[in-house]
Every structure is written in structure tokens, then in C-alpha cells.
Amino acid sequence: MNTFKRLALFWCLFVPAALTFAEQITNTDAVIAAPTPERAVAASGLADADSQLISQSFSEWVSDFEKQFGNIGVSRTGKLFFAGQAPVRVGPLDPNFGKELYLAYERAIFDMQADFVLQTYGRLQTVRRLEMLEDRSTNQDQFDPVVLERAKSDGTFGALFDKALTLMDKKLDAELLKQGVPADQVARMSIEQKKVTFKDNFSKEIVRNAVRNMQGLVPVQTRIFSVSTPNGKGVVVGVIAAQSEKTRQFAKDMSLKRPTIVRGEPTSLATLLPSKPAGYLDEVGLRYSYDVSGRPMLISYGRWSVALAKDWSPSRVFRAKQAATETARALAESSIVEFMNTNIEVSTMNVIGSLEEEISKKVNFFESGVQKGYEQSKTQVSDTIDQVLKNAKADSNGDLRGTSLVKSWEQTDSNGILHVGAVVTWTFGQLSHAESIDRDIKNTDKSATSPSKAVDESRSSRIVNRVYDF
């Protein structure tokens, strides 16, 4: 993008608009005359990435974006930009790299949505706990004999005050019996008793939860990064997304299948798609733009990969490619539905704290039901608690009417991995066409007269063979 275009985009984005949103979307001529921020962002997202940009880190990439369009997470004239990233589980030489790449993109989008919902609409609850115990009594090192007798009668492998461990002991007992160990030896090989004589534990639980509809969120640009870690190199997918009053309004109009008053700069679909076959490897996810009439439209890039084996037959290769293409199309269509209507429910719990305990332990040893001795010891336990639990759920539903498959593609990357993809668009023109077909079918059904009595539909094909043909 040359300097003049960058200045033009800067002017469009940062000069405060004199009109309100309602005035902008009703004044069609004014909106079409000047490129909208969403259109400018879409153009930026579809631009070919050069080697300099690919070598950027995620933070550098986000920083460059913020210089051009505004800060991530800060509302500006009704627009919000988001950034997220997620690692690809496998390396670029793995046959399933294409599949994991798309899943990493999905996770980056999902984590980004969840973080925004928690940050903006979440409610936070904190609970702090302090447990202190110091046994200075005269019987601090003595153990309850009742516990020992109960353990002997139960026949457990080890009498522990932990239900999960007790259950595990019972399973061990069963395994020893299977291996031929006499039952009387298994019944009471050892019995362990524990007693906490000192405890100084502090913990803090932080719970956050939120529910929000994220309709109208559209990825602006995606990028694949190579990252270095102390344990080697990995691949990360980065996503920058936008949500504005226009995109939310468009999503509502889509879900209700009604005309929209949102308008933008008319654009030909051909100019938005990658100009070279290899360019499709750069695209993943959803894009927002405007059709030739200036009405909003969506371009969705779904992709998958095929792990081909050298011993496969040609027919199996064909079926594998076909199945991958169907998956890619389904993924592309799902992105459109998620733009239309997505409800996010998120909850997180962070537990932090410090634990210090002194545990007295006595182990009694038995042989054929007779106690042969015991061992007594003290154990010091200290630990730092650092636990994170995150649950998030996204529900999306919507009608696919208005979508159309505009291109299927396959391309081998520089590492020899075969990627296949599907490009699906949603436009108001396609919606009108689908609705007109539906009306024609309904009108045909209404005009057809149903016979009052069922007609015999028995039929037979012509015989075209002679007896000696078989």
C-alpha cells in the first residue's frame, strides 16, 4: 500500500465524523463517497503479506495495526478492535498441519471473544481462606486406635483419609489377589494413619463469569508466526478482529433476513480474492466488505489439509480431497453463522496461595493378620498454589440462506503439505435469489391440484436387451 493510500486511510479513520451513525447509514451517497473504516480494514486484511511482515512478532504486528487503526480494546467512534493468538499444536512438517492451523485460528478467535466478554461484561467474586492449626497437646504424636481396628476389619491395603486413595488401594488389593497373593496377606499388609499437627494455609479464589452476544465480530487480518521458545520453534496464529455499529447492524439484518440500510464502497468480489493460487494459503476465516451495489457482504475462507499416503489408490486420494473440501466448506459456512449470532458464556477461576503443613505418619505392618511392627515419621509439606480453570461455551445458530460457494481450491505449501479450501460468500443478492426460488416452489405447491384418490404409480422400464446379450 503506497503512502498516499495510507494517509487516506488514516484520514478516514481518525478524523471525527460530523454525522451520527443513524445519519451516516441513511445518507447513502455520503457513505459511498468515502471509504468506510470497515472497507479499509478489509482491504488491509486481504493485502499480500511480504517477507518483512511475516518476520514480525505478534506484538510488533499488533503495534503496527494500532498505529494505523487505533488501540486494541479501546472503543473509538463505535468501533472496537481485538487481537488474539493461539499456538498450532503440531509443526509445519506434520501431515495434519493444515487441520491444526485452522483449529488454532478458531481457538484464537474464541479466546479473544471470551477475554473481551469477561473484561467488559464480567462479574468478579473473590474468596480468601486462612487455615491455621498447631497441635501442642500431650497426645500430638499418638494415633487413634479405633482407626487402626476399623482398618483391620475393613481389610484395606492402606487406611488413608482420602476416598480416592482408598478406592485405589481396593483396586490394588484385587490385582494382588489375581496374581496369587494369599488373601490373608493382602488383607492387612500395611495400614497407614496420618495426622496433621501443624497447618498454615492461605488461599485466594478469584471467580469471573459473564454472558454476552458477540454478533458482528469480524476478523480483519490473520497471520502465521514462527516463534522461538526454550524448547524449540513453534507456530502461532494471530488474529485481529473488529466490531462496530455497522457490523452489528448488518448481523442483525442478516439474522432477520431483512434489507439493510448499511452501505459502503462498492467492490467487485474478484478484486478481493487472492490474485495468485498461492495467496489462498494466506487466508483463513472471515472477511467483511461491500458488494457491487454497496451493500455489506461476507467472504469466508474455510480450509483443511489432506494427509496423503504413498500407497493410496487414486480413488482414495480423490475421496480424501473431496471429504476435506466438504469440511472446509462447512467451516466457512459456520464462520458466517457465528458472525450472525454468537452467544458467549465464560467462567474462570484462579486459585493462588501458600500451603505449609506438618504431617505425622504411622505405618503398621501385618503378616497373616498379626502385627509385626510399625514405623512412625513426620513429613513437612510446603507448596505454592497456582491453578487456573477456564470454561467457555459459544452457541451459534442461523439460516444459511444467502450463502454461496464461489471457489474451491487446493495448494501444496513449501513443506509439501496439501491444503484444500472453500470460499463461501454471503450477499443480499444471493439471499434475494434464494427467497425467490423458495417463493416459486411454494407457489407451485399451492397451484398443484391434489387428486381425491391415489393413482396407481406402478411403472416398468423398457427392455432394451435380447436374451443372448447376457
C-alpha positions in Angstrom: 0.0 0.0 0.0 1.6 3.3 -1.0 2.0 6.4 1.2 -1.0 8.2 -0.4 -3.4 5.3 0.4 -2.1 5.0 4.0 -2.7 8.8 4.5 -6.2 8.4 3.1 -7.0 5.6 5.4 -5.6 7.5 8.4 -7.8 10.5 7.5 -10.9 8.3 7.2 -10.3 6.6 10.5 -9.2 9.3 12.8 -11.0 12.5 11.7 -14.1 12.7 13.9 -17.2 12.2 11.9 -19.8 15.0 11.9 -22.7 12.7 11.4 -24.1 10.2 13.9 -24.3 6.5 13.0 -28.0 6.9 12.0 -27.3 9.8 9.8 -24.4 8.0 8.1 -26.3 4.9 7.2 -29.3 6.8 5.9 -27.2 9.2 3.8 -26.2 6.6 1.2 -24.4 9.0 -1.1 -22.2 10.4 1.6 -21.3 6.9 2.9 -20.5 5.5 -0.6 -18.4 8.5 -1.5 -15.9 8.0 1.3 -14.3 4.6 2.1 -15.6 3.2 5.4 -13.2 2.1 8.1 -14.5 -1.5 7.7 -13.8 -1.4 4.0 -10.3 0.0 4.6 -9.7 -2.7 7.2 -10.9 -5.4 4.9 -8.5 -4.2 2.2 -5.7 -4.2 4.6 -6.5 -7.8 5.6 -6.6 -9.0 2.1 -3.3 -7.5 1.1 -0.5 -9.9 0.3 2.0 -10.3 3.1 5.6 -9.5 2.3 8.6 -11.2 3.8 9.2 -8.2 6.2 5.7 -8.5 7.7 5.9 -12.3 8.0 9.2 -11.9 10.0 7.4 -9.7 12.6 6.5 -10.9 16.0 2.9 -10.9 17.1 3.3 -7.8 19.4 5.1 -5.9 16.5 2.2 -6.8 14.2 -0.4 -5.6 16.6 1.6 -2.4 17.3 1.7 -1.6 13.6 -2.0 -2.1 13.3 -2.7 0.2 16.3 -0.6 2.9 14.7 -2.9 2.8 11.6 -6.3 2.0 13.1 -6.3 2.7 16.8 -5.6 0.9 20.1 -6.8 -2.7 20.6 -9.6 -2.9 23.1 -10.4 0.8 23.2 -13.7 2.0 21.8 -13.3 4.7 19.2 -16.4 6.2 17.4 -18.3 3.0 18.0 -15.6 0.6 16.8 -13.7 -1.9 18.8 -10.6 -3.9 17.6 -9.5 -7.1 19.2 -6.3 -9.2 19.0 -5.7 -12.9 19.9 -3.3 -15.6 19.3 -3.1 -19.4 19.7 -0.3 -22.0 19.1 -0.5 -24.6 16.4 -0.3 -28.0 18.1 2.0 -29.6 15.5 4.9 -28.4 13.4 4.7 -27.3 9.8 6.1 -30.7 8.6 3.3 -32.6 10.2 0.7 -34.1 7.7 -2.1 -32.6 9.9 -0.6 -29.1 10.0 -3.4 -27.6 7.8 -6.0 -29.0 10.1 -4.3 -27.9 13.3 -3.7 -24.5 11.7 -7.4 -23.9 11.3 -8.1 -25.1 14.8 -5.6 -22.7 16.2 -7.3 -19.9 14.3 -10.6 -21.0 15.8 -9.1 -21.0 19.3 -7.5 -17.6 18.8 -10.9 -16.2 17.9 -12.7 -18.0 20.8 -10.1 -16.9 23.4 -10.3 -13.4 22.1 -14.1 -13.3 22.4 -14.0 -14.9 25.9 -11.4 -12.4 27.2 -13.4 -9.5 25.8 -16.6 -10.7 27.3 -15.0 -11.2 30.7 -13.2 -7.9 30.6 -16.2 -5.8 29.5 -19.3 -7.6 31.0 -17.9 -9.9 33.6 -18.7 -10.0 37.3 -15.9 -10.9 39.7 -16.1 -12.7 43.1 -13.2 -13.3 45.4 -12.9 -15.7 48.4 -10.0 -15.7 50.7 -9.3 -18.5 53.2 -6.8 -18.9 56.0 -6.5 -22.2 57.9 -4.2 -22.4 60.9 -3.7 -25.3 63.2 -0.9 -26.2 65.7 -1.3 -29.2 67.9 0.6 -28.7 71.2 -1.4 -31.3 73.1 0.2 -34.1 75.1 -1.1 -36.7 72.6 0.0 -34.9 69.5 2.1 -37.9 68.4 -0.5 -40.5 69.3 -2.9 -42.1 66.9 -6.5 -43.2 67.4 -6.5 -47.0 68.0 -10.1 -47.1 66.8 -8.9 -46.1 63.3 -6.5 -49.0 63.3 -9.1 -51.5 64.3 -11.5 -50.2 61.7 -8.9 -50.5 59.0 -8.1 -54.1 60.1 -11.7 -55.1 59.9 -12.2 -53.4 56.5 -9.3 -55.2 55.0 -8.0 -52.2 53.1 -4.5 -52.2 51.7 -3.8 -48.8 53.4 -6.2 -46.9 55.7 -5.9 -43.4 54.3 -8.1 -40.5 54.9 -8.6 -39.9 51.2 -11.5 -41.5 49.4 -9.8 -41.6 46.1 -6.7 -43.2 47.5 -8.7 -45.7 49.5 -10.5 -46.7 46.3 -7.1 -47.1 44.6 -6.0 -49.3 47.4 -9.0 -51.6 47.0 -8.1 -51.9 43.3 -4.6 -52.9 44.2 -5.9 -55.5 46.6 -7.9 -57.0 43.8 -4.8 -57.1 41.5 -2.7 -58.8 44.1 -5.3 -61.5 44.6 -5.3 -62.0 40.8 -1.6 -62.5 41.0 -1.9 -65.3 43.6 -1.1 -63.5 46.8 -2.9 -65.1 49.7 -6.0 -63.2 50.8 -5.0 -63.1 54.5 -1.7 -61.4 53.5 -3.4 -59.0 51.1 -6.0 -58.1 53.8 -3.6 -56.4 56.1 -0.1 -56.0 54.7 0.2 -52.4 56.0 -2.1 -49.8 57.5 -1.2 -46.2 57.3 -2.5 -43.5 59.6 -1.9 -39.8 59.1 -2.4 -36.8 61.5 -1.8 -33.1 60.8 -0.1 -31.5 63.7 0.6 -28.1 62.1 -1.2 -26.2 59.3 -0.7 -22.6 58.0 -2.5 -22.5 54.7 -3.7 -19.4 52.8 -5.6 -19.4 49.5 -7.5 -16.9 47.4 -10.1 -17.9 44.8 -11.0 -15.4 42.0 -14.1 -16.3 40.1 -15.2 -14.4 37.0 -18.2 -15.1 34.8 -20.1 -13.4 32.0 -22.6 -13.9 29.2 -22.7 -11.8 26.1 -23.8 -11.8 22.5 -20.8 -11.2 20.2 -22.7 -10.9 16.8 -21.0 -8.7 14.3 -17.4 -9.6 15.2 -15.4 -10.0 12.0 -11.7 -10.9 11.6 -9.7 -8.2 9.9 -6.5 -10.0 9.3 -4.8 -13.2 10.2 -1.2 -14.0 10.3 1.0 -17.1 10.9 4.1 -16.5 13.0 7.1 -18.6 13.7 8.1 -18.3 17.4 11.2 -19.4 19.3 10.9 -21.0 22.8 13.5 -22.5 25.1 12.1 -25.9 24.0 12.3 -25.2 20.2 10.4 -23.4 17.5 6.7 -23.3 17.1 3.9 -21.8 15.0 1.3 -19.3 16.3 -1.8 -18.0 14.5 -2.6 -14.3 15.2 -5.9 -12.7 14.6 -7.1 -9.1 14.7 -10.9 -8.6 14.6 -13.3 -5.7 14.6 -16.8 -5.0 15.8 -18.7 -1.8 15.1 -22.2 -0.4 15.0 -22.3 -1.2 11.3 -21.2 -4.8 11.6 -23.6 -5.4 14.5 -26.5 -3.8 12.5 -25.6 -5.9 9.5 -25.5 -9.1 11.6 -29.0 -8.3 13.0 -30.3 -7.7 9.5 -28.8 -10.9 8.3 -30.4 -12.9 11.1 -33.8 -11.3 10.4 -33.4 -11.6 6.6 -34.4 -8.0 6.1 -32.9 -5.3 3.9 -30.1 -3.3 5.5 -29.5 0.5 5.3 -25.8 0.0 6.0 -23.8 1.0 2.9 -20.2 1.2 1.9 -17.9 1.5 -1.1 -19.0 -0.8 -3.9 -16.4 -3.5 -4.6 -16.1 -6.4 -7.1 -15.6 -9.8 -5.5 -12.8 -10.6 -8.0 -10.7 -7.8 -6.6 -11.0 -9.1 -3.1 -10.0 -12.7 -3.7 -6.2 -13.5 -3.9 -4.8 -12.9 -7.3 -2.5 -15.9 -7.2 -3.3 -19.5 -6.2 -0.7 -19.5 -3.5 -2.4 -16.5 -2.0 -5.2 -18.7 -0.6 -2.7 -20.2 1.8 -2.5 -16.8 3.5 -6.3 -16.5 4.1 -8.2 -18.1 6.9 -11.5 -17.1 8.4 -14.0 -14.3 7.7 -13.7 -11.0 5.9 -16.2 -8.1 5.7 -16.7 -5.9 2.6 -19.3 -4.5 0.3 -20.7 -5.9 -3.0 -21.1 -4.1 -6.3 -24.2 -2.4 -5.0 -22.5 -1.1 -1.9 -24.3 -3.5 0.4 -22.4 -5.4 3.1 -21.2 -8.9 2.3 -19.1 -11.6 3.9 -16.3 -13.6 2.4 -15.4 -16.7 4.4 -12.3 -18.8 3.9 -12.5 -22.4 5.2 -9.5 -24.7 4.9 -8.4 -28.2 5.8 -5.5 -30.4 4.9 -5.1 -33.9 3.5 -2.5 -36.3 4.9 -1.8 -38.4 1.8 -0.1 -41.8 2.0 2.1 -43.0 -0.9 0.3 -46.4 -1.0 -3.1 -44.9 -1.5 -5.0 -45.6 -4.7 -6.0 -42.7 -7.0 -9.7 -43.2 -5.9 -8.8 -42.9 -2.3 -6.8 -39.8 -2.9 -9.8 -38.3 -4.7 -12.2 -39.2 -1.9 -9.8 -37.8 0.7 -9.6 -34.5 -1.1 -13.4 -34.4 -1.6 -14.0 -35.0 2.1 -11.5 -32.3 3.1 -13.2 -29.8 0.7 -16.6 -30.6 2.3 -15.1 -30.0 5.8 -13.5 -26.7 4.6 -16.9 -25.5 3.2 -18.7 -26.4 6.4 -16.1 -24.4 8.4 -16.5 -21.4 6.1 -20.3 -21.5 6.5 -20.0 -21.9 10.3 -17.9 -18.6 10.4 -20.8 -16.8 8.6 -23.4 -18.1 11.1 -21.1 -17.2 14.0 -20.9 -13.6 12.7 -24.7 -13.6 12.5 -25.3 -14.6 16.1 -23.0 -15.9 18.8 -23.7 -16.1 22.5 -20.6 -16.5 24.7 -20.7 -17.8 28.2 -17.4 -17.7 30.1 -16.3 -18.5 33.6 -12.8 -18.6 35.0 -11.4 -19.5 38.4 -7.9 -18.6 39.6 -6.7 -20.2 42.8 -3.5 -18.9 44.4 -2.0 -19.4 47.8 0.7 -20.9 50.0 0.5 -24.2 51.9 2.6 -25.4 54.8 1.8 -28.5 56.8 3.5 -30.9 59.2 2.0 -34.4 58.9 2.7 -37.2 61.4 2.5 -40.7 59.9 2.4 -44.1 61.4 2.5 -47.3 59.3 1.6 -50.6 61.0 2.9 -53.8 59.3 1.0 -57.1 59.4 1.7 -60.6 58.3 -1.1 -63.1 58.1 -3.2 -60.9 60.3 -0.5 -60.5 63.0 1.1 -57.1 63.6 4.9 -57.3 63.2 5.9 -53.7 63.8 5.4 -50.1 62.8 7.2 -47.0 61.6 6.5 -43.5 62.7 7.7 -40.3 60.9 6.9 -36.7 60.4 6.7 -35.0 56.9 7.0 -31.3 56.2 4.9 -30.2 53.2 5.2 -26.8 51.6 3.7 -25.8 48.3 2.7 -22.8 46.3 -0.8 -23.0 44.8 -1.3 -21.7 41.3 -4.3 -23.1 39.5 -6.3 -21.8 36.6 -9.7 -23.2 35.4 -11.4 -21.7 32.4 -14.7 -22.8 31.0 -16.2 -21.2 27.9 -19.1 -22.1 25.6 -20.2 -20.4 22.4 -23.6 -21.2 20.8 -24.4 -20.0 17.3 -27.4 -20.7 15.1 -28.6 -19.2 11.9 -30.0 -19.8 8.4 -27.5 -20.5 5.6 -29.8 -18.9 3.1 -27.8 -16.2 1.3 -24.6 -18.2 1.2 -22.9 -19.4 -2.0 -19.8 -21.5 -2.7 -17.7 -19.3 -5.0 -14.5 -21.2 -5.2 -12.8 -24.5 -4.2 -9.0 -24.7 -4.2 -6.1 -26.9 -3.3 -2.5 -25.9 -2.9 0.7 -27.6 -1.7 2.7 -25.4 0.7 6.5 -25.1 0.7 6.8 -28.1 3.1 4.8 -30.4 0.8 1.6 -30.4 2.9 -1.6 -30.4 0.7 -4.1 -27.8 1.8 -7.7 -27.7 0.4 -10.1 -24.9 0.8 -13.5 -23.4 0.1 -14.6 -19.8 -0.3 -18.2 -19.0 0.7 -19.8 -15.6 0.4 -23.0 -14.2 1.9 -24.7 -11.3 0.0 -28.1 -9.8 -0.1 -28.2 -10.6 -3.8 -27.8 -14.3 -3.0 -30.4 -14.0 -0.3 -33.0 -12.5 -2.7 -32.3 -15.2 -5.2 -32.8 -18.0 -2.6 -36.0 -16.4 -1.4 -37.4 -16.0 -4.9 -36.7 -19.8 -5.6 -38.4 -20.6 -2.3 -41.5 -18.5 -3.3 -41.7 -20.2 -6.7 -41.6 -23.6 -5.1 -44.3 -22.6 -2.6 -46.5 -21.1 -5.4 -46.1 -24.3 -7.4 -47.1 -26.4 -4.5 -50.2 -24.3 -3.9 -51.3 -24.3 -7.6 -50.9 -28.1 -7.9 -54.2 -29.9 -7.6 -54.2 -33.0 -5.3 -56.2 -36.0 -6.7 -59.0 -37.1 -4.5 -58.0 -40.7 -4.9 -54.5 -42.1 -5.1 -53.4 -43.1 -8.6 -51.5 -46.3 -9.1 -47.9 -45.4 -9.7 -46.6 -48.8 -10.7 -44.1 -48.4 -13.5 -41.7 -50.5 -15.6 -38.7 -49.6 -17.7 -38.3 -50.7 -21.3 -36.4 -53.9 -22.1 -33.6 -53.0 -24.5 -31.7 -56.2 -24.3 -32.0 -59.5 -26.1 -31.7 -62.9 -24.5 -28.3 -63.5 -25.8 -27.0 -60.2 -24.5 -26.4 -61.8 -21.1 
